[in-house]
Structures are given as C-alpha cells and as structure tokens.
Amino acid sequence: MTDVSDGAGIDHDRLRAEIDAEVRRLRESGELPAGFERELDLAFARFAPVHAIGDDFDQVLERAEQSTFVDVLAPTASAQPLVGHVKRVIRKAIIWEVRYVAQQVSGFAAAVTRAVRLLGTRVDDLERLSPAPARLRVEAASAAAPLDAGFWSPVVLELLAGVSGRVLHAEAGDGGLVAALVDAGFDAYGVDPVERPAPARLEVRTDDVAGHLRALPDDALGGLVLSGCVERLPVGALADLAALAAARVAPGGKVVVVSADPRGWERHRPPVEVDLAGARPLHDETWCHLLRARGLDAAVASRRTAPAGGVLAPVPGADPVLAANLERLNAVLFPPTAYAVAATRP
C-alpha cells in the first residue's frame, strides 16, 4: 500500500485505485460480509452532515424531509438517578408548550420541503423538454467545422515562438494544430469535448475546456491556444475563460485566441452550427479588452479576409471617389472571416 504518513506528494488516484483493489479482494475472498457495504452506506446516510452527501438533489431533499419532524420527547436518561427524575419532571411540565411550537415548526418544514420537491419535479420536466446546456455545447462542437490548421498553423507557430513548457490547444478538434506544434518541437497536447479519432502519437484528451483549465494548477502552461469554444460560449463563460487562461499561463507565456469574426461568422458557417450555437463569437477588440483586464499584454495578431476573388475588383483608372466607395463596399460586404489575438503574460 502507498505510504500516507506524509501528506506531501500523495498520488490520490493511485491511492484510490489501491483501496478499490483491496475492497475487491476482500469481497471475492469472503472476508467482507455481504451487505456490510450497504450497512455502511445506511449509517453514513443517517449520521453524515448534509454537506457530505454531495450534489445529489434527491438525497439532500430526502435528508431534509427526514428532518422535518421535531421530536418533543427529549431524552431523560442520566447516570445520576436524581438528575433523570428532575429531567422527567421538567419535560412533563413544559411538554405542552414544546409540542405546540414543534407542531408549527414541523408543519412549516413539511410545507417547504414539499414545495422544493414540486419545484424539482418541474425542473426535471424542463430539462427533459430542452437539452441541457452542456449537452447542447457538445452537439454544437460535434457539428462545428474544424480549425483550418493549414492556414493557422504558421500563424500560431510564429506567435508561440520562444515559449517553453507545455502548450495546450483547446478545442483541438481533429488534432491538426496539435500535430503542427509537436512537429515544430513543442510539448503540446489538446483537449476537445468530443471524442474524435486522432493519431496515436498525439495526446488529445476528451474533456470540457473550462473544466480542464480549472483542474490545472496556476502557471502550468507555457502556451495556450483557444479556438472553437470561443465562438459558442456565452459572454459570462468567455470572461471566465479569459480569467482561467491568464491564471494558468506562466509568466512569459502566451495566450492565442483564434476565432471567427462575428461580422462574417454566420455567413461562413453551416446552418446547423449557427442554430445550435448558444452564443456568437466576439470581436477581436473585445478579446483584447478581456485579456488586458486580467493583466496580459494583448493585441490583434492576424486577420483572415475573404478568399481571393470574393471581393469587388478595383476598376482600372476609376475616379478616386468610385475607388473609395468600392473599398467601403468590400469592407461591408466581405468582412474578415477570422482573426487571431495574441497575449503575453508579463
């Protein structure tokens, strides 16, 4: 078994695995009686404080319902015979008043827990009628077009030049950018909420981006590339993501945000992705503001414009006014399709 005499450096995952293995061995050998674990569960459920139950709504509400009844018969047992007699006399003298108060408190508690139970049932009905936000985000990620690694890889590699330490790409999609980073010599890995096939040489984990960043310690990353999720999360979640990015990147590290430009996002995205998106991408100036507000030096690093041939061509020898109007029309009709914002932690 793992030595736990010193709390420092304990591998908790390994410790839990060893405990599970020991329980399985005792269960298979018969040393652990059948039903003993059930008795432990019942004892824990009876005596454990409410906060130890966890986030299970039904269990917490069941504990509340069990506590709605107020017992007016206080114990009178005592090691001293006279003390026990005095307790019984006092209880008999005041039990009429205690019972009156207890009935009102019990009635109020029962009404509140019943109301909470009805409210929980209504919430369950609403969740069945509409997809949960997390599931909706996964569906949107599944339908999203992967990052154009062929275009953005040279840009990201240039922005991350000189970075040391681990580099995370989230969301990694098919791992194209992770592969480019690894080939360039970076210690890179990826995170994506959708399980996708990826080359065996790449480390691409199936995990929520924000949840993964919360699990990392501060200063854990040398570089962080955010894409995909930055186009679908609501504003509050994006602000939290910016704060997490600023905290998880080490001093001297860099954060790169690759996002669709909101002006051309809907025009260049599949209808399914547009309809399932819970939010819209931010402007590049907004990302600069969010990252600067958290202590990073941020600036727009690159903008991707409409493909060649997709704009109004200039008229040779045209009047300067006409040429200026054509430029304004191009800016309105063919805005940038995507951009990259780079930020450095001082």
C-alpha beads as a LAMMPS data file, in Angstrom:
LAMMPS data file: protein, C-alpha beads

346 atoms
345 bonds

1 atom types
1 bond types

-500.0 500.0 xlo xhi
-500.0 500.0 ylo yhi
-500.0 500.0 zlo zhi

Masses

1 110.0

Atoms # bond

1 1 1 0.000 0.000 0.000
2 1 1 1.038 3.610 -0.551
3 1 1 2.746 5.319 2.408
4 1 1 0.424 8.131 3.516
5 1 1 2.284 9.126 6.674
6 1 1 3.425 12.287 4.917
7 1 1 0.633 14.168 3.129
8 1 1 3.039 15.761 0.646
9 1 1 3.347 14.103 -2.718
10 1 1 0.453 11.649 -2.317
11 1 1 -0.799 10.227 -5.589
12 1 1 -4.539 10.303 -4.811
13 1 1 -5.542 8.458 -7.979
14 1 1 -3.143 5.632 -7.160
15 1 1 -4.339 5.556 -3.539
16 1 1 -7.996 5.271 -4.615
17 1 1 -7.082 2.528 -7.086
18 1 1 -5.300 0.553 -4.335
19 1 1 -8.273 0.918 -1.979
20 1 1 -10.676 -0.268 -4.707
21 1 1 -8.424 -3.249 -5.430
22 1 1 -8.261 -4.151 -1.723
23 1 1 -12.059 -3.955 -1.382
24 1 1 -12.493 -6.195 -4.421
25 1 1 -10.032 -8.712 -2.967
26 1 1 -11.844 -8.803 0.393
27 1 1 -15.220 -9.123 -1.328
28 1 1 -14.056 -12.014 -3.530
29 1 1 -12.365 -13.830 -0.633
30 1 1 -15.460 -13.599 1.536
31 1 1 -13.714 -11.615 4.279
32 1 1 -16.098 -8.723 3.582
33 1 1 -19.611 -9.969 4.531
34 1 1 -22.393 -9.498 2.026
35 1 1 -24.454 -6.491 2.991
36 1 1 -21.689 -4.887 5.060
37 1 1 -21.135 -2.157 2.480
38 1 1 -24.875 -1.489 2.399
39 1 1 -24.877 -1.117 6.196
40 1 1 -22.018 1.376 5.925
41 1 1 -23.941 3.355 3.310
42 1 1 -27.027 3.477 5.529
43 1 1 -25.002 4.530 8.557
44 1 1 -23.277 7.240 6.567
45 1 1 -26.582 8.494 5.189
46 1 1 -28.010 8.648 8.715
47 1 1 -25.207 10.389 10.566
48 1 1 -23.236 12.288 7.923
49 1 1 -23.813 16.056 7.731
50 1 1 -25.791 17.351 4.776
51 1 1 -22.759 18.907 3.074
52 1 1 -21.075 15.478 2.991
53 1 1 -23.848 13.971 0.870
54 1 1 -22.638 15.765 -2.253
55 1 1 -24.617 17.412 -5.022
56 1 1 -27.304 14.739 -5.360
57 1 1 -30.546 16.740 -5.196
58 1 1 -32.760 13.770 -4.308
59 1 1 -30.543 12.676 -1.411
60 1 1 -30.313 16.182 0.030
61 1 1 -34.077 16.643 -0.227
62 1 1 -34.689 13.247 1.331
63 1 1 -32.484 14.250 4.275
64 1 1 -34.480 17.484 4.607
65 1 1 -37.771 15.549 4.619
66 1 1 -36.441 13.221 7.314
67 1 1 -35.603 16.250 9.461
68 1 1 -38.996 17.939 9.199
69 1 1 -40.411 16.145 12.265
70 1 1 -39.400 17.688 15.599
71 1 1 -39.388 15.145 18.429
72 1 1 -40.715 16.773 21.614
73 1 1 -39.727 13.838 23.855
74 1 1 -36.255 14.904 24.904
75 1 1 -34.138 12.077 26.433
76 1 1 -34.139 11.922 30.219
77 1 1 -31.601 9.171 30.818
78 1 1 -28.758 10.080 33.177
79 1 1 -26.045 8.342 35.146
80 1 1 -27.346 10.155 38.233
81 1 1 -30.795 8.849 39.305
82 1 1 -31.948 12.159 40.752
83 1 1 -30.950 14.055 37.605
84 1 1 -33.034 11.716 35.466
85 1 1 -36.018 12.243 37.743
86 1 1 -35.644 16.036 37.526
87 1 1 -35.462 15.855 33.715
88 1 1 -38.675 13.840 33.580
89 1 1 -40.455 16.342 35.814
90 1 1 -39.282 19.290 33.699
91 1 1 -40.258 17.543 30.455
92 1 1 -43.729 16.785 31.783
93 1 1 -44.145 20.360 32.949
94 1 1 -43.248 22.049 29.672
95 1 1 -44.118 19.443 27.079
96 1 1 -47.431 21.118 26.260
97 1 1 -45.656 24.293 25.162
98 1 1 -42.832 22.461 23.372
99 1 1 -45.368 20.316 21.479
100 1 1 -47.252 23.426 20.344
101 1 1 -44.080 25.019 18.922
102 1 1 -42.856 21.724 17.454
103 1 1 -46.128 21.190 15.580
104 1 1 -45.850 24.591 13.911
105 1 1 -42.177 24.132 13.017
106 1 1 -42.795 20.636 11.670
107 1 1 -45.761 21.833 9.587
108 1 1 -43.735 24.685 8.124
109 1 1 -40.755 22.421 7.332
110 1 1 -43.017 19.835 5.683
111 1 1 -44.631 22.525 3.512
112 1 1 -41.245 23.930 2.432
113 1 1 -39.748 20.550 1.560
114 1 1 -42.913 19.643 -0.352
115 1 1 -42.649 22.886 -2.325
116 1 1 -38.991 22.175 -3.099
117 1 1 -39.934 18.658 -4.215
118 1 1 -42.563 20.064 -6.609
119 1 1 -40.077 22.633 -7.896
120 1 1 -37.505 19.890 -8.509
121 1 1 -40.076 17.904 -10.486
122 1 1 -40.818 20.932 -12.660
123 1 1 -37.108 21.484 -13.286
124 1 1 -36.766 17.834 -14.317
125 1 1 -39.638 18.298 -16.778
126 1 1 -37.982 21.396 -18.240
127 1 1 -34.660 19.578 -18.632
128 1 1 -36.402 16.749 -20.461
129 1 1 -38.090 19.198 -22.835
130 1 1 -34.927 21.187 -23.596
131 1 1 -31.355 19.863 -23.918
132 1 1 -29.028 20.655 -21.054
133 1 1 -26.561 23.458 -21.849
134 1 1 -23.541 21.152 -21.557
135 1 1 -25.079 18.614 -23.933
136 1 1 -26.053 21.406 -26.299
137 1 1 -22.469 22.669 -26.373
138 1 1 -21.193 19.174 -27.157
139 1 1 -23.683 18.864 -30.018
140 1 1 -22.574 22.245 -31.348
141 1 1 -18.933 21.182 -31.086
142 1 1 -19.710 17.987 -32.986
143 1 1 -21.292 19.967 -35.822
144 1 1 -18.609 22.673 -35.885
145 1 1 -16.115 22.839 -38.713
146 1 1 -12.572 22.020 -37.509
147 1 1 -9.928 24.708 -37.288
148 1 1 -8.164 25.289 -40.599
149 1 1 -4.784 24.051 -39.407
150 1 1 -3.252 24.587 -42.843
151 1 1 -3.874 28.327 -42.620
152 1 1 -3.471 28.956 -38.890
153 1 1 -0.532 26.674 -38.068
154 1 1 2.148 29.045 -39.441
155 1 1 0.471 31.982 -37.669
156 1 1 0.254 30.184 -34.305
157 1 1 3.794 28.801 -34.562
158 1 1 5.127 32.285 -35.155
159 1 1 3.146 33.716 -32.231
160 1 1 4.327 30.966 -29.864
161 1 1 7.992 31.275 -30.848
162 1 1 10.199 31.197 -27.768
163 1 1 7.583 29.660 -25.497
164 1 1 8.799 26.947 -23.108
165 1 1 6.710 24.456 -21.192
166 1 1 3.544 22.640 -22.148
167 1 1 1.310 24.080 -24.832
168 1 1 -2.416 23.328 -24.821
169 1 1 -4.779 23.649 -27.770
170 1 1 -8.414 23.798 -26.729
171 1 1 -10.554 22.844 -28.557
172 1 1 -8.230 20.609 -30.548
173 1 1 -10.776 19.157 -32.993
174 1 1 -9.047 16.596 -35.208
175 1 1 -5.651 17.463 -33.747
176 1 1 -4.264 19.186 -36.823
177 1 1 -2.812 22.135 -34.933
178 1 1 -1.510 19.871 -32.150
179 1 1 0.350 17.853 -34.782
180 1 1 1.903 21.018 -36.214
181 1 1 3.001 22.121 -32.738
182 1 1 4.525 18.733 -31.939
183 1 1 6.332 18.640 -35.288
184 1 1 7.748 22.094 -34.506
185 1 1 9.239 20.797 -31.250
186 1 1 6.618 21.994 -28.744
187 1 1 5.464 19.831 -25.840
188 1 1 1.868 20.141 -27.000
189 1 1 -1.390 18.379 -26.268
190 1 1 -5.052 19.030 -26.974
191 1 1 -8.440 18.997 -25.279
192 1 1 -11.799 18.616 -27.023
193 1 1 -15.304 17.937 -25.630
194 1 1 -15.998 15.453 -28.441
195 1 1 -14.151 12.162 -28.684
196 1 1 -12.563 12.152 -32.130
197 1 1 -10.062 9.833 -33.822
198 1 1 -6.534 11.227 -33.597
199 1 1 -3.071 9.873 -34.464
200 1 1 -1.614 7.704 -31.714
201 1 1 1.421 9.970 -31.406
202 1 1 -0.768 12.886 -30.335
203 1 1 -2.168 13.491 -26.855
204 1 1 -5.742 14.689 -27.364
205 1 1 -7.970 14.348 -24.300
206 1 1 -11.752 14.291 -24.274
207 1 1 -12.679 16.952 -21.750
208 1 1 -14.505 20.236 -21.322
209 1 1 -12.179 23.168 -21.923
210 1 1 -13.148 25.246 -18.876
211 1 1 -13.264 22.172 -16.626
212 1 1 -9.810 21.094 -17.780
213 1 1 -8.340 24.554 -17.158
214 1 1 -9.877 24.673 -13.669
215 1 1 -8.207 21.366 -12.848
216 1 1 -4.758 22.678 -13.809
217 1 1 -2.585 24.479 -11.251
218 1 1 -1.599 28.091 -11.799
219 1 1 1.365 28.722 -14.136
220 1 1 1.031 25.185 -15.521
221 1 1 1.206 26.121 -19.214
222 1 1 3.790 27.837 -21.354
223 1 1 1.277 28.494 -24.093
224 1 1 -2.468 28.211 -24.613
225 1 1 -4.376 28.287 -27.905
226 1 1 -8.146 28.777 -27.649
227 1 1 -10.406 28.066 -30.604
228 1 1 -13.821 26.584 -31.293
229 1 1 -15.325 27.113 -27.846
230 1 1 -14.621 30.860 -28.073
231 1 1 -17.247 31.028 -30.824
232 1 1 -20.040 29.232 -28.931
233 1 1 -19.822 30.072 -25.224
234 1 1 -21.949 32.867 -23.709
235 1 1 -20.288 36.109 -22.687
236 1 1 -20.046 35.219 -18.995
237 1 1 -18.335 31.916 -19.765
238 1 1 -15.897 33.653 -22.127
239 1 1 -14.977 36.147 -19.402
240 1 1 -14.310 33.225 -17.030
241 1 1 -12.268 31.533 -19.774
242 1 1 -10.124 34.637 -20.139
243 1 1 -9.501 34.671 -16.375
244 1 1 -8.569 30.975 -16.384
245 1 1 -6.219 31.477 -19.320
246 1 1 -4.459 34.366 -17.592
247 1 1 -4.001 32.319 -14.405
248 1 1 -2.863 29.050 -15.989
249 1 1 -0.217 30.526 -18.283
250 1 1 3.150 31.025 -16.607
251 1 1 4.933 34.402 -16.617
252 1 1 6.333 34.936 -20.087
253 1 1 3.787 32.514 -21.533
254 1 1 1.386 33.332 -24.324
255 1 1 -2.329 33.001 -24.976
256 1 1 -3.552 32.868 -28.569
257 1 1 -7.267 33.179 -29.350
258 1 1 -8.305 32.051 -32.836
259 1 1 -11.928 32.920 -33.508
260 1 1 -14.339 33.616 -36.311
261 1 1 -15.107 37.286 -36.840
262 1 1 -18.731 37.970 -35.828
263 1 1 -19.275 40.053 -38.948
264 1 1 -18.656 37.100 -41.247
265 1 1 -19.315 34.222 -38.853
266 1 1 -22.929 33.432 -39.711
267 1 1 -22.316 33.808 -43.441
268 1 1 -19.482 31.264 -43.486
269 1 1 -20.808 28.656 -41.031
270 1 1 -23.126 25.677 -41.638
271 1 1 -26.771 26.331 -40.660
272 1 1 -26.721 23.513 -38.085
273 1 1 -23.794 25.084 -36.245
274 1 1 -25.374 28.535 -36.346
275 1 1 -28.708 27.277 -34.993
276 1 1 -27.207 25.152 -32.212
277 1 1 -24.762 27.797 -31.044
278 1 1 -25.638 29.195 -27.636
279 1 1 -23.819 32.438 -28.375
280 1 1 -21.935 34.331 -31.052
281 1 1 -18.185 34.996 -31.359
282 1 1 -16.696 38.203 -30.002
283 1 1 -14.884 40.945 -31.890
284 1 1 -11.104 40.864 -31.712
285 1 1 -11.112 44.183 -29.828
286 1 1 -13.311 42.576 -27.148
287 1 1 -10.865 39.719 -26.621
288 1 1 -8.035 42.222 -26.289
289 1 1 -10.063 44.052 -23.646
290 1 1 -10.847 40.853 -21.690
291 1 1 -7.228 39.703 -21.653
292 1 1 -5.803 43.129 -20.831
293 1 1 -8.239 43.467 -17.931
294 1 1 -6.610 40.340 -16.474
295 1 1 -3.072 41.616 -16.686
296 1 1 -1.968 40.337 -20.104
297 1 1 -0.458 42.356 -22.942
298 1 1 -2.861 41.638 -25.807
299 1 1 -3.080 42.750 -29.426
300 1 1 -4.669 41.624 -32.691
301 1 1 -2.042 39.480 -34.408
302 1 1 -3.712 38.431 -37.655
303 1 1 -6.935 38.753 -39.612
304 1 1 -8.129 36.339 -42.260
305 1 1 -10.055 38.060 -45.028
306 1 1 -12.377 36.704 -47.698
307 1 1 -10.785 34.328 -50.222
308 1 1 -9.185 35.844 -53.281
309 1 1 -11.726 36.643 -55.964
310 1 1 -14.514 37.027 -53.414
311 1 1 -14.352 40.797 -53.328
312 1 1 -15.253 43.567 -55.717
313 1 1 -12.281 44.094 -58.015
314 1 1 -10.962 47.644 -58.406
315 1 1 -11.826 49.414 -61.634
316 1 1 -8.672 50.399 -63.554
317 1 1 -8.426 54.148 -63.968
318 1 1 -11.534 54.730 -61.871
319 1 1 -12.308 58.012 -60.235
320 1 1 -10.876 58.234 -56.664
321 1 1 -14.377 58.612 -55.254
322 1 1 -15.523 55.411 -57.014
323 1 1 -12.418 53.545 -55.801
324 1 1 -13.061 54.689 -52.228
325 1 1 -16.692 53.576 -52.448
326 1 1 -15.605 50.152 -53.729
327 1 1 -13.280 49.792 -50.740
328 1 1 -16.115 50.685 -48.373
329 1 1 -18.414 48.173 -50.089
330 1 1 -15.762 45.470 -49.760
331 1 1 -15.408 46.227 -46.050
332 1 1 -19.176 45.922 -45.548
333 1 1 -19.937 43.016 -47.890
334 1 1 -16.781 40.976 -47.324
335 1 1 -15.619 41.465 -43.705
336 1 1 -12.767 39.394 -42.199
337 1 1 -13.810 35.819 -41.629
338 1 1 -11.496 35.099 -38.683
339 1 1 -8.744 36.584 -36.565
340 1 1 -6.038 35.719 -34.073
341 1 1 -5.397 37.659 -30.862
342 1 1 -2.097 37.110 -29.066
343 1 1 -1.496 37.965 -25.410
344 1 1 1.634 37.645 -23.277
345 1 1 1.719 37.377 -19.506
346 1 1 4.355 39.768 -18.145

Bonds

1 1 1 2
2 1 2 3
3 1 3 4
4 1 4 5
5 1 5 6
6 1 6 7
7 1 7 8
8 1 8 9
9 1 9 10
10 1 10 11
11 1 11 12
12 1 12 13
13 1 13 14
14 1 14 15
15 1 15 16
16 1 16 17
17 1 17 18
18 1 18 19
19 1 19 20
20 1 20 21
21 1 21 22
22 1 22 23
23 1 23 24
24 1 24 25
25 1 25 26
26 1 26 27
27 1 27 28
28 1 28 29
29 1 29 30
30 1 30 31
31 1 31 32
32 1 32 33
33 1 33 34
34 1 34 35
35 1 35 36
36 1 36 37
37 1 37 38
38 1 38 39
39 1 39 40
40 1 40 41
41 1 41 42
42 1 42 43
43 1 43 44
44 1 44 45
45 1 45 46
46 1 46 47
47 1 47 48
48 1 48 49
49 1 49 50
50 1 50 51
51 1 51 52
52 1 52 53
53 1 53 54
54 1 54 55
55 1 55 56
56 1 56 57
57 1 57 58
58 1 58 59
59 1 59 60
60 1 60 61
61 1 61 62
62 1 62 63
63 1 63 64
64 1 64 65
65 1 65 66
66 1 66 67
67 1 67 68
68 1 68 69
69 1 69 70
70 1 70 71
71 1 71 72
72 1 72 73
73 1 73 74
74 1 74 75
75 1 75 76
76 1 76 77
77 1 77 78
78 1 78 79
79 1 79 80
80 1 80 81
81 1 81 82
82 1 82 83
83 1 83 84
84 1 84 85
85 1 85 86
86 1 86 87
87 1 87 88
88 1 88 89
89 1 89 90
90 1 90 91
91 1 91 92
92 1 92 93
93 1 93 94
94 1 94 95
95 1 95 96
96 1 96 97
97 1 97 98
98 1 98 99
99 1 99 100
100 1 100 101
101 1 101 102
102 1 102 103
103 1 103 104
104 1 104 105
105 1 105 106
106 1 106 107
107 1 107 108
108 1 108 109
109 1 109 110
110 1 110 111
111 1 111 112
112 1 112 113
113 1 113 114
114 1 114 115
115 1 115 116
116 1 116 117
117 1 117 118
118 1 118 119
119 1 119 120
120 1 120 121
121 1 121 122
122 1 122 123
123 1 123 124
124 1 124 125
125 1 125 126
126 1 126 127
127 1 127 128
128 1 128 129
129 1 129 130
130 1 130 131
131 1 131 132
132 1 132 133
133 1 133 134
134 1 134 135
135 1 135 136
136 1 136 137
137 1 137 138
138 1 138 139
139 1 139 140
140 1 140 141
141 1 141 142
142 1 142 143
143 1 143 144
144 1 144 145
145 1 145 146
146 1 146 147
147 1 147 148
148 1 148 149
149 1 149 150
150 1 150 151
151 1 151 152
152 1 152 153
153 1 153 154
154 1 154 155
155 1 155 156
156 1 156 157
157 1 157 158
158 1 158 159
159 1 159 160
160 1 160 161
161 1 161 162
162 1 162 163
163 1 163 164
164 1 164 165
165 1 165 166
166 1 166 167
167 1 167 168
168 1 168 169
169 1 169 170
170 1 170 171
171 1 171 172
172 1 172 173
173 1 173 174
174 1 174 175
175 1 175 176
176 1 176 177
177 1 177 178
178 1 178 179
179 1 179 180
180 1 180 181
181 1 181 182
182 1 182 183
183 1 183 184
184 1 184 185
185 1 185 186
186 1 186 187
187 1 187 188
188 1 188 189
189 1 189 190
190 1 190 191
191 1 191 192
192 1 192 193
193 1 193 194
194 1 194 195
195 1 195 196
196 1 196 197
197 1 197 198
198 1 198 199
199 1 199 200
200 1 200 201
201 1 201 202
202 1 202 203
203 1 203 204
204 1 204 205
205 1 205 206
206 1 206 207
207 1 207 208
208 1 208 209
209 1 209 210
210 1 210 211
211 1 211 212
212 1 212 213
213 1 213 214
214 1 214 215
215 1 215 216
216 1 216 217
217 1 217 218
218 1 218 219
219 1 219 220
220 1 220 221
221 1 221 222
222 1 222 223
223 1 223 224
224 1 224 225
225 1 225 226
226 1 226 227
227 1 227 228
228 1 228 229
229 1 229 230
230 1 230 231
231 1 231 232
232 1 232 233
233 1 233 234
234 1 234 235
235 1 235 236
236 1 236 237
237 1 237 238
238 1 238 239
239 1 239 240
240 1 240 241
241 1 241 242
242 1 242 243
243 1 243 244
244 1 244 245
245 1 245 246
246 1 246 247
247 1 247 248
248 1 248 249
249 1 249 250
250 1 250 251
251 1 251 252
252 1 252 253
253 1 253 254
254 1 254 255
255 1 255 256
256 1 256 257
257 1 257 258
258 1 258 259
259 1 259 260
260 1 260 261
261 1 261 262
262 1 262 263
263 1 263 264
264 1 264 265
265 1 265 266
266 1 266 267
267 1 267 268
268 1 268 269
269 1 269 270
270 1 270 271
271 1 271 272
272 1 272 273
273 1 273 274
274 1 274 275
275 1 275 276
276 1 276 277
277 1 277 278
278 1 278 279
279 1 279 280
280 1 280 281
281 1 281 282
282 1 282 283
283 1 283 284
284 1 284 285
285 1 285 286
286 1 286 287
287 1 287 288
288 1 288 289
289 1 289 290
290 1 290 291
291 1 291 292
292 1 292 293
293 1 293 294
294 1 294 295
295 1 295 296
296 1 296 297
297 1 297 298
298 1 298 299
299 1 299 300
300 1 300 301
301 1 301 302
302 1 302 303
303 1 303 304
304 1 304 305
305 1 305 306
306 1 306 307
307 1 307 308
308 1 308 309
309 1 309 310
310 1 310 311
311 1 311 312
312 1 312 313
313 1 313 314
314 1 314 315
315 1 315 316
316 1 316 317
317 1 317 318
318 1 318 319
319 1 319 320
320 1 320 321
321 1 321 322
322 1 322 323
323 1 323 324
324 1 324 325
325 1 325 326
326 1 326 327
327 1 327 328
328 1 328 329
329 1 329 330
330 1 330 331
331 1 331 332
332 1 332 333
333 1 333 334
334 1 334 335
335 1 335 336
336 1 336 337
337 1 337 338
338 1 338 339
339 1 339 340
340 1 340 341
341 1 341 342
342 1 342 343
343 1 343 344
344 1 344 345
345 1 345 346
